[in-house]
Each structure stands twice: as structure tokens, then as C-alpha cells.
Amino acid sequence: MHNTERPKSTQRNDMFAKPRLLGLSPVALLGWAILAIVPLFVKNTYVIYLMTFSLLLGSQAMAFDFSVGFINIVNFGFAGFVGLGAYTSGLLATKLGISPWISMWAGALAGGLLGLLIGALTLRLRGLYAAVMAWFATLTLMAVTTAWVSLTRGNYGLSVVSLFKSVDIQPYYYTLLPISFGIYVLLHGITRSHIGLAFRAIGQNLGAAQASGVDPARYKIINFMVSCACAGLLGAFHAHWVGTITPSLMNSPHTIEVLALAYIGGRGSIWGGLVAALMIIPTFENLRSLLEMRLIIYGALLILVMIFYPSGLAGIFRQIGHLVTRLRKGTTEKE
Amino acid sequence: MSLSGLGDMLSVGILNGGLYALMAAGLALILGVMSVANFAHGEFYLLGAYFGFSFTASLGLNPILGIIMAAVCAFVAGSLVERVLFYPLRKRSQEDWILNTFLLTVGLSMVIQNGAQLIGGMKYRGIPQYWKGVVRVGGTSMSVDRAVAFLISITAIVALWLFLDRTRLGRAFRAVAQDEAGAALLGVNLHQIENLAFGLSTALAGLAGASLLSITKAYPSMGATPLNMSWYVIILAGLGNIRGSIVSGFIVGLLQSVSYQFLGSGWPQALNLGLISLLLLLRPTGLFGTAVKD
């Protein structure tokens, strides 16, 4: 086995370590099961809409965390990859009449390819270069999408074929759920494999990783590409769900929202961003007065997390987990 | 193109170049001295503009005095931010410093930008002009405001250059930028230098924002373009190379005005991206050199 010595954070659930389906812990499986059955009982359209939206942003946060949490690369142009996926899929489906179920994968491919290009260009250099170049690429995509009115209709927005004929929200939810679950299983699986070990080694100590024969750039590029492909796929889903896409989809605040969710959730946890999204987004939506201050709150939360609690929500859950383990051990010792 | 069209294009390029050089020099300064990649730099430009508006339009101060006061306020804001945000983070952990401070500035930018929107609303706050009149240089003419703004940025750039080159404190700045531990060993007070550097950098951004108030009105999202352009400039120059950034600022100003003339809106961005990609491919150290690996 490659991963005889697992990194610290994957050992945390060892108390649940025995049965594993798709490499997931029972807690994670339970969480996904809850996400799967809630809409069967809650028929409220608005609630399911919120869940879809949270799941969409949470999945983006997972993809974002895959880069920042493991190879220390901030994809500061994340929204651009989402937008690229949305426009690629949207244009293919609308102009060429390809089924959106197929064109969505083209969106993922486009995101991955751009990720590959930017990664190959910058990931041999300091991490800042990747962040800045991804940002530049996104600004460019946004400017060109806005200016190329004959193709994209610019700021008027491009009307896109929907995935389903009816406006019912449930089918969309049950389309997104497997996508999100797939992304989670994929990202989680990679981080637990020997590739993930290399990612961590690179993130923690570049010199030592190189000395043990890991080619950092290659692994970083793979990581970045996977993350960007996920962004593209999610963007494509967004396009065929909402039905209209505008260049503002690629605006920096969207990147920052995803970034903040990933950090609030806990960097390096993958699932933290999803939990954060499911908690925070419905809260904002229900407190309309807060909505106006949404970006300020994201900014302030980001600052607070960075300074005072870098491990985020995942850190809190982990501490609770440790506490439970200790209590259990305590009781068994007494017995 | 007519000769005066050419003249206009060049003068707009050089005037914008002055702005970019001023912004980028501040950005490069703290990247070099503190290793902080500031993504809230545009928001200090914004603060400068809002302060400038308050001092000149609301309080009716003399324009020059108002602009200087705005820069001073931006300095105070910057050194406060350094004391309140970066200092605690530095004490807590220096691991992943560049990454963490970068995200901290992203958060800060969100707070300032949306705070301005919340308090002041989505309203343009500008003044018609600081000074009346038009200046003619060669075949082209420009407003006195533009010329004065340009003079202010040139003065500030020259002052910064002399400060870094000739004064004891400036040498300390450069020493910290070169080798932090070595500078500390020689008795440089790192904490003080970093605080000053951050304040100085934000003061330069604030100066730019205030002096251009009659041309670019104060607005919550006004910082985006200067931020974008000054990052472009410092990548072109080589990250953290202050003097290189000043020269590159003018190069980018001219490049932008020429490409805008021929390509229209949207596409100059693509040209910029292409050029910078080519640069990273062929010469990642930038035009003037920097360390590119961790």
C-alpha cells in the first residue's frame, strides 16, 4: 500500500474506520443520505431551491479547497472557470443544438483545459503567480464575453436551454446531488490516495517533497486541472438550471464568496466548504436585511477565520469528534 | 490617424502611466518589504478618493491641501490595518504568510468596498474640477486637473525613489526587503519598518485616488481597475521590484492607450493576457528581475 502512513487529518475518524463505502466515513455517508432524502419529505419549493443553491456553491467551495487546502494555490479566478463552463456548455447547447446533458461535460473539459494551460504556465513559479494569472484570465474572459456581443449577447445575457422542460426544482436538485457527491468522492478519494500524499507533501514542505522524488509541478498541475474541471462542470449545471447567463457570473465577488466558504468551512477538509454553504447561504436568504451586508460579512468572517481560527468549521467538528472519542475511551476504561 | 490623435493617445498613455506607476510602486513596496500581496490596494485608492471628496467638496478645503490630507488619512488607515490585522497574524503564525495575508487583504477589500457602498450608496461622488482651464502641450490639450494629477504622481514617485535611495530609513526598507533576518540583526526595527511601509504604500494609493477625483469619481467599485492594472505592472516588472514597477507603469499606460485605440473595449484585456503569458513563458523574472521560485 502506498498510504501506510496516513497524514494526520485522515486519521481523525479512525474510530469509525472499519466499514468504508467509496472510501467515505459513516458520518459522511449519513450526511449525504440526509441531503438525498430531505426533499422527499420537505415539499416546499423555496427550501429545495435554497438547498440546490447551497449545494452548488458548496461544491464549488470543495473544488476550491482541493487546490488551496492541499497544494497552497489560491485560484483567484475561480469564478472564471465556472463562467467558462457555463458559456461553453450554454453555447454548444444553444448554437449547435447539442443536448445539455452532453454539453455539460464539454464545460468541464473547457474548465480543465484552461486550468491545464494556466497551471502549466505558472505552477513552476511562486504560488502568487498562479493566483494572479488565474485572476487575469478571468478578467479577460469576462471582458471578452461582454464585448463579443454577436456570440454571447454580452450583458444582455445568453438564454440557455434548460435541462428539464418543467420548472420544477426537484429534478434539478436530484441532478446536482449526484454531481456534487461524485465531486466529493473524487476529490476525497484523490486526497486519500498516494497522489494526495504527494499533494500534502508539496503543500507542507516543498523541499522535502522534491528530495523524495516528487515532481511538484506535475502534481500541482494535475490538482489545479481537476479543480478547474469541477468548476467548469458546476458552471455548466448553473447555466442549464438558471436558463440565462451573463458575464457577471465571472465577477470577483463570486470567487470571493466561494473562497470565503472554503475557508470558513476549514481549509484542507474538502467537506468543510459544503457544510459552511449549507449553513450560511440559507441564513443569509432568510435574513433579508443581512443580504445587503452579505459581502461585508463574508469579508469579515474571512478576516476573523484567518487570524483567529484557521481550521474553520472542520476544526470545530474535529474537536467535537476528539471530545467524543475521549469520553468514550474514558467510559470504557472505567468499565 | 491624425497627428493630434497620436498626440492624444500618447498623452493619455503617459498620464495613466503616472497613475499606474504610483499605484504599482506602493504595491511592490509592501510585497518586497513585508511579503504581503495586497489585494485591497484598490480599496485604499478608493479611500483616498472618498477622503478627497470629503475634504475638498464637503469641507471646502484648498484642493492641494485636501489631496495631501487625503493621502495622510490613507496613511493612517493603512498603518492601522497593519497594526490591527497583520501584526496579530504575524504573532500567531508565520507559516503560509503570503497565502494568509493575501486572503486577509481579500477580506479587507470586501469589507471596505461594500462598506463604502452600504454607507455612501451606489452614488458617484465627484467634483467637476479642482482647477479651471486647459493646458496645451505641443498639439494636444488637457485639463489643468489632469496635468496637476500627473505632476503630483511624478513628484511622489521621485520622492519615493529618493527616499529609498538616499535616506537611512529608505536603506532600512531595502535591507528588510532583501533579507529580513539580516536587517533585524543589524538593529532594524522590523515592526516599525513594516508599519511604515504599509502606511506609505496605502498613502500612495490614497494620493492617486484623491488627485484624480475630478477625472474618476469616487464610487464603491472604483478600485477594481487600478488594482488590476497595478498587479499587471508588478508582474511585468518582476514581483516586488519597486523601481522596475515605476518604469513598467509607464510602459503599461502607453500600451493600454495604444491597444484601446486599435482594438476597442474588451480585447485589450486579451492582448494583455497574451503578453503576460508570453513573458511568464520566456522570462518569468519579469522585465527587471525578481525571485520567482519559493
Boltz contact constraints between the chains, C-beta under 6 A:
constraints:
  - contact:
      token1: [A, 72]
      token2: [B, 99]
      max_distance: 6.0
  - contact:
      token1: [A, 121]
      token2: [B, 277]
      max_distance: 6.0
  - contact:
      token1: [A, 121]
      token2: [B, 280]
      max_distance: 6.0
  - contact:
      token1: [A, 125]
      token2: [B, 284]
      max_distance: 6.0
  - contact:
      token1: [A, 125]
      token2: [B, 292]
      max_distance: 6.0
  - contact:
      token1: [A, 126]
      token2: [B, 292]
      max_distance: 6.0
  - contact:
      token1: [A, 126]
      token2: [B, 294]
      max_distance: 6.0
  - contact:
      token1: [A, 128]
      token2: [B, 37]
      max_distance: 6.0
  - contact:
      token1: [A, 132]
      token2: [B, 231]
      max_distance: 6.0
  - contact:
      token1: [A, 136]
      token2: [B, 273]
      max_distance: 6.0
  - contact:
      token1: [A, 140]
      token2: [B, 269]
      max_distance: 6.0
  - contact:
      token1: [A, 140]
      token2: [B, 270]
      max_distance: 6.0
  - contact:
      token1: [A, 140]
      token2: [B, 273]
      max_distance: 6.0
  - contact:
      token1: [A, 143]
      token2: [B, 266]
      max_distance: 6.0
  - contact:
      token1: [A, 143]
      token2: [B, 269]
      max_distance: 6.0
  - contact:
      token1: [A, 144]
      token2: [B, 266]
      max_distance: 6.0
  - contact:
      token1: [A, 144]
      token2: [B, 270]
      max_distance: 6.0
  - contact:
      token1: [A, 146]
      token2: [B, 266]
      max_distance: 6.0
  - contact:
      token1: [A, 147]
      token2: [B, 265]
      max_distance: 6.0
  - contact:
      token1: [A, 147]
      token2: [B, 266]
      max_distance: 6.0
  - contact:
      token1: [A, 206]
      token2: [B, 294]
      max_distance: 6.0
  - contact:
      token1: [A, 256]
      token2: [B, 106]
      max_distance: 6.0
  - contact:
      token1: [A, 256]
      token2: [B, 110]
      max_distance: 6.0
  - contact:
      token1: [A, 295]
      token2: [B, 110]
      max_distance: 6.0
  - contact:
      token1: [A, 295]
      token2: [B, 114]
      max_distance: 6.0
  - contact:
      token1: [A, 296]
      token2: [B, 111]
      max_distance: 6.0
  - contact:
      token1: [A, 296]
      token2: [B, 114]
      max_distance: 6.0
  - contact:
      token1: [A, 296]
      token2: [B, 115]
      max_distance: 6.0
  - contact:
      token1: [A, 299]
      token2: [B, 107]
      max_distance: 6.0
  - contact:
      token1: [A, 299]
      token2: [B, 110]
      max_distance: 6.0
  - contact:
      token1: [A, 299]
      token2: [B, 111]
      max_distance: 6.0
  - contact:
      token1: [A, 300]
      token2: [B, 111]
      max_distance: 6.0
  - contact:
      token1: [A, 302]
      token2: [B, 107]
      max_distance: 6.0
  - contact:
      token1: [A, 303]
      token2: [B, 104]
      max_distance: 6.0
  - contact:
      token1: [A, 303]
      token2: [B, 107]
      max_distance: 6.0
  - contact:
      token1: [A, 306]
      token2: [B, 100]
      max_distance: 6.0
  - contact:
      token1: [A, 306]
      token2: [B, 103]
      max_distance: 6.0
  - contact:
      token1: [A, 306]
      token2: [B, 104]
      max_distance: 6.0
  - contact:
      token1: [A, 307]
      token2: [B, 88]
      max_distance: 6.0
  - contact:
      token1: [A, 307]
      token2: [B, 89]
      max_distance: 6.0
